Structure formats: C-alpha cells, structure tokens
Amino acid sequence: MKILIASDAWSPQVNGVVRTLKSILPELGAMGHAVTTLTPDMFATLPCPFYPEIRLAFGAARPAATLIEAAQPDAVHIVTEGPLGFAVRRWCLDRGFGFTTAYHTRFPEYLAARCAIPSGVTYGVLRRFHAPARGIMVATESMRIALSAKGFRNLRPWSRGVDPGKFDPGYRQEDIGFPRPIFLSVGRVAMEKNLPAFLDLDLPGSKLVVGEGPQLERLKRRYSAVHFLGRVENGALARLYASADVFVFPSRTDTFGLVLLEALASGLPVAAFPVPGPLDVIGNSGVGVLNQNLRAAALAALEISRTKCRDHALQFTWTHCARQFVEQLSVAA
C-alpha cells in the first residue's frame, strides 16, 4: 500500500510516539509499503504552550492538503490530536476518505494535573476528534477497556516492540560509579510521570533518573541525593539499563510505556504501580512486581531472574508491531 502517516510528534522529541514511528518505518518499507510522513519539521512551527521545547505546526492545512494529494495514499493514519492531525482529519472528511487514528497519550489526565482542566472536557474533545475514524488503534487491552468506558468506539489493538540487539543484558557493567543496588527510572521529567513517587522512597543504594523535561531543575534542587543524568542515548543508555538492578516506573498515566520493554530486554526487572501499561506489559509474567506500595515492589524486584526478563521482552517485536499496524489499516479500509 501507499500509506500516509501524519504526526505532530517527531524528532527531536524523545518519547514513545516518536520511537514507535521511527521503529516501524523501516519494517513497513521491508514489507513493500511506500510510506509518506507529514511531520512538524515540514511546516512553520510555534512552541507548544505547555511544553515549549515541542514545536507544533501552524498554517498547515493548505500545504498538508497539497502533500497528501501528491502522495495519492491508499491509507491515511493520524497519529496525534495536534494541528497536523486536525489538518489531515479535515482533508479526509472533506473528501470522504476513510482514515485511522491512534490513542497514544492520556492528555485528559496530563492537562488535569498540569493546569486543572477537567478531564471530562478534554475527553469530550478527543471523542469528537476520533469519532469519524474507521479504527482507533490502542496499545493495550487496559486502554481499550478504559476508552470504551469513556465512549470511544472502533478501538483496535496495536501493540509495541523492542530492539533486542540495541537493548541487551550483555552490556552490563558491574561498576558504573554508583553504590548498589541501583534503582533506575527513564523517561520525560514532567509532572505526569509522577517521579516524586519514586524519588521519595527510602531505598538502599542509588537512585538514577535519565531524561529531560520541565521539572528537571526543580527536582534536582529538591532531591540532591538523586543522580539526574539528563538525556542519555544509544549505547550509553543501553549500558545503564543493563547495569542497573531494578527499573522503577512510577507513572500512572502512560498508555504503554516503551521503557518497560527496553528495561526487560536489558535483563532489568520492573517495579511499578498496578495500572494500565505495567498491567499489560508485566501482568502475571513474574518479570516485575506491581504494587501500590512502590517501595515494597522495588525491593522485591531485586530477587527476579534477569534471564526471565529478557525472555519475556523477546515476545514483543517491531516486526509484529508493523504487521499489526498494516492489518488494522486494511481492516479499517
């Protein structure tokens, strides 16, 4: 097929949406599909009000329409509910062209926490955005159930994957300069990630946080004993995953949590709350501990087999993710 994918999330952003797209594009090409992407770097942009480091396209409706028509797609997929997403949605509706969407980010919960916008208001906007879609792709069964209860329809599964060559237990180093046990968290340093739930814990050894975001400087000042490493990429990140002892995932609002798979592929057991994302990735597999008492979960996770973690992660591949994506496009069509 000729597939057009529109996303307001793109490089240099570092998040699960971007990593998912970057990972499936080569897989789609290998399967013989021709993919055209519409991303903010192709248009004039403005900083996002809540995240100024994120650039959003503006005035994109007319140039986006020209690019879509030039691509002559067989299928259109809208990744995000941003300006580009709305522009492509309008093009599809004006021409009666069927399209699919994805629910990647729990904006209602994020906005309620950040600026006190009632989640019911935001869910209403998102329901209207997704309602005309032939299919709304969701990463987990928990999110399908939650969104169904909020009135979303045509929900379809689209799982995630991990690169087992990039994240591997073989990168482990016993001495990385921090007292053990090492408790690691990786992700955006922002309010919605609920990092204080991890940072407040009374744990032995060391706490490491990898990532950037609007709360970084404030949390650095508040938690002077925690090691904030900022942005870490490529081989250095893989070594941190493999060299830590427990991966602590304090978020209660992620739709999946790709970092969970990256940790597990590195042989790193997980401690998390029993919420959507961890419930779907970890479940009853025994490769993590899910507990409302996050400290108890972190300490218990120290006893988990690293080999078992790796084996569990190998069930999630980007090839399967890409095939499932195409299947949902075809079903929607």
N, C-alpha and C positions, 0 to 999 in steps of 0.2 A: 504493500500500500504506500501511497504518498500521505504522510502523517504531518500535520502541523501542530506544534506544541507551543502554547503561549504561557509565559510565566513571568510574574513580577519579581520573583526571587531568582537571582543569578549572581555569578561572580562579580565582585569579590566577596559577596556574602558567604559566610560559612555556617551552614545549617543543614538540617536533614533534607529539606526540599531540594536544595542545590546538589547535595551529594547524591540523592536518588536520581535526579535527571542526568547528572554527569556520568553516573554508573550505567544507566540503561541505554544511553545513546549509542555507545559502541555495540552493545548487544543487538539493538534494533537494526543497526547497519549490517551486522554479520548475518542477520536473518533475512536480509534482502530488502528491507524497507527503506524508503527515502524520507528523511526527517528534516523538516524546516522548523527552526525555533524563532519565536518572537520574544525578545528579552529587553530589559530596560536600556542596555548599552547601545541599542539601535535607535534610540529616540532621545530627545531632550528630557532632562530629569530635574526633579526637585527633591530635597531631603524629606524623608518621612517624618511627620510631626512627633511621633513617639520614639523613633529610632533614627536620628539624623544621619547616621552612617549608612543607612539604607536609602538608595535612590529610587524614586518612583517616576515612571514615565508620565509626561503630560502632553496634551495635544496630540495624542497618538491615534485617535480614531481614523482619520483620513489616511495617513501613511500606513497604518496597520491594514486597512482595507485593501490598499494597493498591493501590499506584500502578500496578503492572503490570496488575492485573485491571481497574482503572478505564480504562486506556488501550486494552484489548482489541486488542493488536497482532496483525498478520498475520505479522510477522517480528521476532525479537529478536537483537540483536547486542551481544556483550560485548567491550568494547574492552580492558580491563585485568584483570590477575590479582590484584586487590586485594579488600578487603572487599565492595565493591559488586558486583564481578564474581562473587565466590563466592555472594553472596546471590541474585543473579539466576540464576546457574547452578543453584543448588539449586531455585529455583522452577520452572525449566524441566524439570529432571529429575523432580521430584515429580509433574509433570503430563504428562509425556511430550511436552513442547513442544520441537520442534526449534529449534536456535539456531546462530549462527555466532560465532566469536571472531576476534581479531586478535593477531598477534605483533609488538608494536611495539618492545619494549625487551629488550636482552640482559641480563636480570637475573643469570643464572649467572656471566657474566664480571664484572659490576659487583660482586656480592657476594664473589666470589673475590678481587678486588682490594682491596675495602674492609675485609672482616672475615674473610678466609681460610676462608669456607665453600666446600667443594669444589664445583666446578661440576656434577659428576655428581649430587650430591644435589639441587641446585636444578633441574636438568633433569628429574629424576625427578618432582618436584612439578609442574612445568609440563606435562610429558607427561600426567599424570593430570588436570590441570585442563582441558586442551584435548581430551583423547581423545573425550569424548561429542559434541563439536561436529560439525555437518554439514559445516562447512568452516572452515579456519583461514586467514585472509587474511594474506598476507605481501607486503611492498612490492617485493621484488626477487627475481630468479631465483637470485642467490647465496645469499640467505637460505633460499629454498625447498630448495636442494640441501643446505645446512648442516643445516637442521632435519630433512630427510628422513633424513640420515645419523644423526641423534640419535633416530630412532624416531617422529617426528611423521608423521601421516597426514592425508589430506584437505586438503592445502595448496593454496591458490588465490591467484592474483595479484590484487593491489590496489595500483596504483601511486600516485603523488603528483603534486601540481601546484604551480603558482606563479602569482601575480597579476602579469601583465606591466605593468599600469598602476601598481601600487604600487612595483615594482622596475624601474627604467628607467635606461639609460645617460644619459638627458637630465638627470639630477640631478647629474651630475659637476661638481665644483668643483676647479679646478687647485690652489688654495691653501686648504688646510684646517688650516694651522698646524703641520704635521709635515714634516720633511725626507723627500724621496722617494729611492728607491721606498718605498711604503707597503705593508707586509705585514699583512693583517687576518685576525683569527680571531673568529668569532661563535659563541657557544654557552654552555652551562652551565659554570661554572668549578668543575669537580669532577674527582675522580681518574680516573673512567672516560673522560674526554675527552682524557687524555694530553697536556695542554697543555705540559708541560716539553719534549716532543719538538720543539715549535715555539720555545719561549722560549729554549732552549739554543743555537739555531742562530746561527752567525756570519753575519749578513746586513747588507748596507748599508742606509742609510735608517732607517726607523722600524718598530717592531712595535706594533700596536694590538690590544687584546683587548676585545671587547664581551661583557658578560654578568655574571651574579651566580652565587654558589654557595658551598659550604662551604670551598673552597680559596682564595677571593679574597684575603683578608687575608694569608695565608701567602705566596702567590705575589707579592703586592705587595712584601712585605718582601724576598723572595729576588731578585726581578728589578726592581731600582729603575730600570733604563733603559727598561723596557717601559711603554707607556701603557695603563693599565687604565681603561676608560671606564665601567664598570658597566653598568647597564641603559639601553639606548638604544632608543627605539621610534619607530614611524611614520615621518614624513618625515626625521627626523634619521638613522635607521638606513639608509634608502634612499640618502641622500646619502653616507654613509660607504661603503656598498657600491660605489656608482658612482664615488667619488673615490679609492678605493684602487687599487693596482696589481696585487696578487696576493692571492687568498684562500687562506690556508693552513688545511688541515683535518687536524689530527694524530690524530684519533680512529681507533682500530682496532676499535671495538665498536658503532658505530651500525648500525642496520638499514637506514637510507636516508640521512638527512642532508638535511633540507629546506633547510638553509642553503646547500647546494651549488647548488640551483636558484635561490635568491634572489640569490646572487652572480652566477651565469651570466646571469640575466635582467637584471642591472645592468651587464652587459658585463665582468664581472670574471673572469679566468681562475683556475683552481684548481690548487693543488699539494697532493697527498695521498699516502698510502700506497696500494699496490695491494691493497685489502681490500674486502669486501662494503660496498656503499654507493657509494664512489667508482668501483669497477669497473663498477657497473651504471649510474650516472648519467653518468660520464665515458667509461669504456670506451676505445674507439679513435677517439672523435669528434674529437680534436685540440683540445678546448677546455680541456684541463688536462694536467698532467704527473703521472703516477703512478710513484713510485719509492721503493724502500726507503731511499734517500738523500734525505731530505726537503729538505735544503739545495739539492741539485742540482735537485730538482723545482721549488723556489720560484724559483730564479734562471732556469731555463729557461722557466718560465711567463710571465716578463716579455715574451717575444717573441710571445706568442699574440695573434691578432686579437680585439679586443673585440667586433666585429660578429659574428664566428663564434660567440662565447659566447652572445650574445643570441639568435641564430637557433636554436641548439641548445635553449636553455631554453624557447622558444616551443612545442616539441613536447609539453611537459608542462602540461596544463591541469587546473584543478579541475573543469571540466565533465566531462572524460573520467574523472577520478577518481571522481566521484559516480556516473556511469553504470556504471562497472565495479563499484562497491560494490553497486549495486542488482542488477546481473547476478549477482553472487556470492550475494546473498541469495536470489534466485529459483532459482538452480541448487541451492543447499542445501535449499531448501524442497521 
